[in-house]
Amino acid sequence: RQSDNRSYVFLLYPPSVASTLNPDLYIVRVQLRALVVGLLVHQMLLQCIATVLLKGSGKSIS
């Protein structure tokens, strides 16, 4: 069986588009890969910030 090379795209509609005549002009397309990478990077940044805040940087600011 060949590998599955399909890609997935999320179609996002901004809330303000509901009242426009043609909402298809305002679709935001987000690929699954970009979404997953963005969420992973966000999680890594949160962990780094939490580590610095909880353990401190080891230097005093005076």
C-alpha positions in Angstrom: 0.0 0.0 0.0 1.3 3.4 -0.9 1.8 6.1 1.7 -1.1 8.5 2.3 0.0 11.9 0.9 -3.2 13.7 1.5 -3.1 17.0 3.2 -5.9 18.6 5.3 -6.9 22.3 5.3 -9.1 24.0 7.8 -11.3 26.8 6.4 -11.8 29.5 9.0 -14.4 32.2 8.7 -13.8 35.4 10.8 -16.8 36.3 13.0 -17.4 39.6 11.2 -17.9 37.8 7.9 -21.3 36.5 8.8 -23.0 39.7 7.6 -21.2 40.1 4.3 -22.6 39.2 1.0 -19.8 36.8 -0.1 -18.0 35.2 2.9 -15.9 33.1 0.5 -13.7 36.2 -0.1 -12.6 36.2 3.6 -11.8 32.5 4.1 -8.6 31.8 6.0 -7.0 28.6 5.0 -4.8 26.8 7.5 -3.0 23.6 6.7 -3.0 20.9 9.4 0.8 20.8 9.4 1.0 24.6 10.1 -1.6 24.3 12.9 0.3 21.4 14.6 3.7 23.1 14.3 2.2 26.4 15.6 0.6 24.7 18.6 3.8 22.8 19.5 5.9 26.0 19.3 3.4 27.8 21.5 3.6 25.0 24.1 7.4 25.1 24.0 7.4 28.8 24.6 5.0 28.5 27.5 7.2 25.8 29.1 10.3 28.0 28.7 8.5 31.0 30.2 7.1 28.9 33.1 10.6 27.5 33.8 12.1 31.0 34.0 9.4 32.3 36.2 9.3 29.4 38.6 13.0 28.7 38.9 14.3 32.3 38.2 17.1 33.2 36.0 19.7 33.0 38.7 20.7 36.7 38.3 19.5 39.5 40.5 18.2 42.6 38.8 19.3 45.7 40.7 
